Amino acid sequence: MSTITDPHENEVPRFEAPAGTVDVLTVRAPAELADADTAAQLLVPAAASPRGTAVVVDLSAVTYLTTEAVIPLVTLARQCLGEGRELHVVTSASARQKLTLLGLNTVLSLHPPA
């Protein structure tokens, strides 16, 4: 079963739950992620999800992403890694460019929008 937390109407790519996972939780970002507090609040459901839950962070609508707003995403990635959970990040072109400039494309599983 998939759960989506979404303040938006856009369709998000669906990921099948990997073997051994209970659920897939998807969180969608608004067009602008300008600060760490906003990004952290967005990721609260993902960080609080139980072990065995794969996480999809949908940044496909993001047109403005600050370096500060990336920090909670890195924190979530570390948490997922430590818990053995999968984390997938669906990116817009501008979000992918920012994450690549920061070198995070080598540690995050980035995917284009469907």
C-alpha positions as CSV (number, residue, x, y, z in Angstrom):
1,M,0.0,0.0,0.0
2,S,1.2,3.5,-0.8
3,T,0.6,6.6,1.2
4,I,1.0,10.1,-0.2
5,T,1.1,13.3,1.8
6,D,0.3,16.0,-0.8
7,P,-0.8,19.6,-0.6
8,H,-0.8,19.6,-4.4
9,E,-2.9,18.0,-7.1
10,N,0.0,16.8,-9.4
11,E,0.5,13.1,-10.1
12,V,3.6,11.6,-8.7
13,P,5.6,8.6,-10.1
14,R,4.7,5.5,-8.0
15,F,7.3,3.2,-6.8
16,E,6.5,-0.4,-5.9
17,A,7.4,-1.3,-2.4
18,P,10.7,-3.1,-2.4
19,A,10.8,-6.6,-0.9
20,G,10.6,-6.5,2.8
21,T,9.0,-3.1,3.0
22,V,5.6,-2.5,4.5
23,D,4.7,0.6,2.6
24,V,5.8,3.4,0.3
25,L,5.4,6.9,1.7
26,T,5.5,9.8,-0.8
27,V,5.9,13.5,0.2
28,R,5.5,16.2,-2.4
29,A,7.3,19.6,-2.2
30,P,5.8,22.9,-3.3
31,A,7.4,25.0,-6.1
32,E,9.7,26.8,-3.6
33,L,11.8,25.3,-0.9
34,A,13.6,28.4,0.5
35,D,14.5,27.4,4.0
36,A,15.4,24.5,6.2
37,D,12.3,24.8,8.4
38,T,9.9,24.5,5.5
39,A,11.8,21.5,4.1
40,A,12.0,19.9,7.6
41,Q,8.2,20.2,8.1
42,L,7.6,18.7,4.7
43,L,9.7,15.7,5.6
44,V,8.3,15.1,9.1
45,P,6.0,12.2,7.9
46,A,8.9,10.5,6.1
47,A,11.2,10.8,9.1
48,A,8.5,9.5,11.4
49,S,7.4,6.6,9.2
50,P,8.1,3.1,10.5
51,R,11.0,0.9,9.6
52,G,10.3,-1.0,6.4
53,T,8.7,2.0,4.8
54,A,10.3,3.1,1.6
55,V,10.3,6.9,1.1
56,V,9.8,8.9,-2.1
57,V,10.4,12.6,-1.9
58,D,8.8,14.3,-4.9
59,L,10.6,17.5,-5.9
60,S,9.3,17.5,-9.4
61,A,7.4,20.8,-8.9
62,V,10.3,22.6,-7.3
63,T,11.6,25.6,-9.3
64,Y,13.5,27.2,-6.4
65,L,15.6,25.2,-4.0
66,T,18.1,26.7,-1.6
67,T,21.1,25.0,-0.2
68,E,19.7,25.5,3.3
69,A,16.5,23.6,2.3
70,V,18.6,20.6,1.2
71,I,19.9,20.0,4.7
72,P,16.7,18.2,6.0
73,L,16.8,16.0,2.9
74,V,20.4,15.0,3.7
75,T,19.3,14.3,7.3
76,L,16.5,12.1,6.1
77,A,18.8,10.3,3.7
78,R,21.2,9.5,6.6
79,Q,18.3,8.3,8.7
80,C,17.0,6.0,5.9
81,L,20.4,4.6,5.3
82,G,20.9,3.9,9.1
83,E,17.5,2.1,9.2
84,G,18.1,0.2,5.9
85,R,15.2,2.0,4.2
86,E,15.1,3.0,0.6
87,L,14.9,6.7,-0.3
88,H,14.0,7.9,-3.9
89,V,14.0,11.5,-4.9
90,V,12.0,12.6,-7.9
91,T,13.5,15.9,-9.2
92,S,12.6,18.7,-11.5
93,A,15.5,19.9,-13.7
94,S,16.3,22.8,-11.4
95,A,16.2,20.6,-8.2
96,R,18.4,18.0,-10.0
97,Q,20.9,20.7,-11.0
98,K,21.1,22.0,-7.4
99,L,21.6,18.5,-5.9
100,T,24.2,17.7,-8.6
101,L,26.1,20.9,-7.9
102,L,26.2,19.9,-4.3
103,G,27.5,16.5,-5.2
104,L,24.4,14.8,-3.8
105,N,23.6,12.9,-7.0
106,T,26.3,10.4,-5.9
107,V,24.6,9.6,-2.6
108,L,20.9,10.1,-3.4
109,S,18.8,8.0,-5.8
110,L,17.5,10.7,-8.1
111,H,14.8,10.1,-10.7
112,P,13.2,12.3,-13.4
113,P,9.5,12.9,-13.2
114,A,7.2,10.4,-15.0
